[in-house]
Amino acid sequence: MINILFVIIILIAIYKCFSNISEYFDETKVTTGIVAEKRLKEFDYEKYKTFLDKYFSPINIIDLTKIPVQENGLIFCSVASYRDLQCPLTVMDMIKKAKNPEKLVICICQQNANEDVDCYNDKDYSPATIKFLRLTDRDARGPCWARYLIQQEWRGEQYFLQIDSHMRFAQDWDEKCLNDLKDLPLKSCLTNYVSNFNLVAGTPDEHNQLRGGLYIVNKETTEDGFFRVNSDFIKSADKPPEGRGWSACFSFSNSLILHDAPYDPFTPHLFFGEEMDILARMYTRGWQVYAPTTPICFTSFDRSYRPTFWENPEQAPCEYLSRLRLYYRFGYLKDIPEKLKIGLNYYNLGKEKTWQQFLEYCLDDDRPNENKPFEEDH
């Protein structure tokens, strides 16, 4: 009798390992394919020709895979700013709170109108190294484009940090990030929707400063076919909690991430979809994501004090085209307009894991996650 039970247990284990059925993964909640087909039927070449010619034409791109990651301890920091008067305060606080500010290489992409506060003039950012890119607000193409331009300035610094332009930092944040990474595999990324700070006082909320790993809200896609993510407040963590989502507002890792999942310049004005795209390309190349064990930085999800890139009249048609490109990249469309395929070989999914494995990784998760998502913030 015992032998029979043992055999049954072994057979069940083998079945779970090799079957495509996941205990918590309901594939009917992934509606990306349905959404993709519906949106493709709406395509009208004459309506979108101007945007295809402007945003999906060849550009000179530095192949970041040709630049080796150096073991120099430097941290390349990406700060994309759209008409944000908080940007200089963010950069100064990042430098002031760093344990080793001389190891920071901060690249700021400022997209301002003439009347906006300049993030660079008359500012003393020493001892950090500053790289500065200036665009007008009318030249802005959304967060993915700004972050692509910043990444093109990377020259082999060992670590990569990406943040928003309205943040504050914990003391010795750089040392804390490195301490969390040192016991994790090389392809590990610390990421989260970080906790809030008060815009007026410039200080973090007194309570709820630490959050656990990101997860997919309700284990489903939304009306656009993309995931929304969230995380819960936690009291403490002995080791970095594993996540199932990636956040554009805080990401810290080895700079190999720029080889495996660089920003795609041909996703103009993309908003929802940005984080799912980066995570998919990371995961299919062997990356895992974690939350930090201690508060690193704080953000503000209040957009009322500043304009946003949605004011650009070309935002909606460009985001539509960018999403078609992602649906095709993810394998939900057999074909798309030829111009939307530009450079896809460089920005495609990896081969270490499949798209199906990515979905199971994201959604086969037994943690309860009925909370509403925080909005991605740019």
C-alpha angles and dihedrals in degrees: 000000000000090000091052092051090048091053091048092051091050092049091050091050092050091048092053092048097050105028122090092227115108123197095225103022114100104188092193087072091064102084097165094115094052092047092047095053091047093050094046090057088059092060115120114181096206092050093052102031094102092053093045091053094045102042106025103050125111118283133178108266126186108225101230092196087071090062112079120224107246125214093231101123092238120142118214107209122202117206117174113187130187113190090317119155088192092068099090091044089052094051094045092049091048090055095041094051097044118109090216108022092169088070093060120104104188121193115192122193105197119194106185143158116232093261096051127106110267115233096208115032116100093358123132107212097165137171089028121082112243129205114186131198120187124202129163117242089249090057092053117116100187133276097301092057093047091048091047090054090050093050090052086066093059113115106183103296108166099235135038127211124184122189141156122257096249106063144115128210141226118239113275091006092159094055091047092053092049092048091054093048098048096077095041127086115274094255095058126123129198108216141152149142092264126217126271133271129196111255094208099045095031090222131119122253111275093233134038097032098147127063133189129230121311120255137183111267111244089347091267144099121250133231092291094051096250133111126253117210137204140165136211128241112253134188099224145339128212091198134011107287113234116244139200098211141054126224126212092203095064127018127151124177147120109301090248083094087076089059094048105034112015119166114274110234090202095070099083118186092357115158116156104040096042095096096042090051095052093045093049092052091046096048095046087056095052104270127144127197129221139175120240119258092229135030110280104173142346133225141193120235090191109111096173094099096057143039118252134216090255087082088076108101091217094058099092099047092043093049089051091055092044091053092051087055091052094047088054093046090053091051099249096117125054092207142001134184108301095241091059090062094065112136094354094140090065095046101039129119119280127251102230091083133019129236089251090055089050092055091048091048091053099040107027091084124129096203114111111248112172094134122119114254126251109237118253105255128219 
